[in-house]
């Protein structure tokens, strides 16, 4: 059973970034991206509202203009059982694209193998 109140930190490579869209029949906007961690686990990561608009647009733009892979660092990320096990932003989440951390550099080197 997944604790819906649990929050985790995530460091992963971005494999795919979808378009900004409305979630089902609601007025909530989201963007879905696919992540891969250092164990080669893939996760659906939903960026809600401003995260999808601001950080999602940055990710999408960089994916179309750069040949290098992107790493994303997410803090206070929620866990969901949507489509299996997935991740989602929350009001207190923070996201950084290509953070300047040794772990991010190591993840990029690992992924290129």
C-alpha positions as a printed NumPy array, in Angstrom:
array([[  0.   ,   0.   ,   0.   ],
       [  1.318,   3.433,  -0.938],
       [  1.227,   6.198,   1.652],
       [ -0.447,   9.042,  -0.254],
       [  1.053,  11.595,   2.144],
       [  4.636,  10.402,   1.625],
       [  7.055,  12.709,  -0.144],
       [ 10.348,  11.726,  -1.724],
       [ 13.286,  13.337,  -3.481],
       [ 13.993,  12.213,  -7.043],
       [ 17.088,  12.451,  -9.236],
       [ 16.465,  10.974, -12.682],
       [ 17.039,  11.316, -16.414],
       [ 14.166,  12.714, -18.496],
       [ 13.232,  10.316, -21.302],
       [ 10.108,  12.028, -22.641],
       [  8.208,  15.26 , -22.059],
       [  4.575,  15.445, -23.11 ],
       [  2.546,  18.573, -23.919],
       [  0.7  ,  20.713, -21.39 ],
       [ -2.926,  19.521, -21.205],
       [ -6.089,  19.516, -19.116],
       [ -6.405,  16.58 , -16.74 ],
       [ -9.493,  14.583, -17.716],
       [-12.591,  16.787, -17.485],
       [-11.186,  19.141, -14.874],
       [ -9.719,  22.581, -15.325],
       [ -6.427,  21.462, -13.792],
       [ -3.474,  21.67 , -16.161],
       [ -0.682,  19.123, -16.179],
       [  2.239,  17.817, -18.173],
       [  3.424,  14.205, -18.013],
       [  7.079,  13.322, -18.325],
       [  8.817,   9.949, -18.228],
       [ 11.84 ,   9.563, -15.96 ],
       [ 14.494,   6.865, -15.602],
       [ 16.493,   6.456, -12.393],
       [ 19.931,   4.888, -11.878],
       [ 18.316,   1.451, -11.49 ],
       [ 16.716,   1.808, -14.96 ],
       [ 13.252,   2.082, -13.408],
       [ 10.902,   4.229, -15.469],
       [  8.312,   6.449, -13.819],
       [  5.491,   8.65 , -15.003],
       [  5.954,  12.063, -13.387],
       [  3.026,  14.508, -13.523],
       [  3.875,  18.202, -13.309],
       [  0.752,  19.999, -12.08 ],
       [ -0.305,  23.569, -12.886],
       [  2.633,  26.043, -12.766],
       [  5.193,  23.223, -12.61 ],
       [  3.927,  21.946, -15.956],
       [  3.841,  25.424, -17.413],
       [  7.186,  26.755, -16.171],
       [  9.536,  23.832, -15.515],
       [  7.734,  21.64 , -18.039],
       [  8.213,  24.243, -20.758],
       [ 11.914,  24.519, -19.832],
       [ 12.321,  20.732, -20.028],
       [ 10.457,  20.506, -23.334],
       [ 12.467,  23.355, -24.834],
       [ 15.808,  21.905, -23.751],
       [ 14.869,  18.462, -25.05 ],
       [ 14.241,  19.86 , -28.532],
       [ 17.386,  22.019, -28.659],
       [ 19.996,  19.901, -26.849],
       [ 21.458,  16.565, -27.802],
       [ 22.562,  15.816, -24.234],
       [ 20.238,  14.136, -21.784],
       [ 18.522,  16.139, -19.071],
       [ 18.57 ,  15.355, -15.379],
       [ 15.815,  16.528, -13.086],
       [ 16.023,  16.908,  -9.321],
       [ 12.675,  16.964,  -7.568],
       [ 12.195,  17.557,  -3.86 ],
       [  9.026,  16.879,  -1.863],
       [  7.532,  14.849,  -4.713],
       [  4.3  ,  12.972,  -4.097],
       [  3.744,   9.289,  -4.794],
       [  0.566,   8.19 ,  -6.567],
       [ -0.966,   4.902,  -7.658],
       [ -2.122,   6.439, -10.971],
       [ -1.249,   4.004, -13.794],
       [  0.64 ,   1.762, -11.407],
       [  3.148,   3.714,  -9.374],
       [  3.782,   7.294, -10.452],
       [  5.103,  10.585,  -9.133],
       [  3.535,  14.035,  -9.015],
       [  4.372,  17.551,  -7.942],
       [  2.735,  19.043,  -4.885],
       [  2.311,  22.629,  -3.726],
       [  5.587,  22.434,  -1.76 ],
       [  7.626,  20.588,  -4.411],
       [ 10.734,  22.084,  -5.976],
       [ 12.242,  21.144,  -9.342],
       [ 15.667,  21.825, -10.802],
       [ 16.674,  20.973, -14.347],
       [ 20.285,  19.852, -14.838],
       [ 21.32 ,  20.639, -11.261],
       [ 25.028,  21.213, -10.722],
       [ 25.507,  18.304,  -8.316],
       [ 28.054,  15.464,  -8.506],
       [ 25.209,  12.927,  -8.321],
       [ 23.565,  14.437, -11.421],
       [ 26.842,  14.304, -13.368],
       [ 27.361,  10.698, -12.255],
       [ 23.826,   9.816, -13.374],
       [ 24.468,  11.254, -16.845],
       [ 27.725,   9.306, -17.138],
       [ 25.989,   6.124, -15.995],
       [ 23.153,   6.588, -18.489],
       [ 25.56 ,   7.009, -21.429],
       [ 27.026,   3.519, -20.879]])
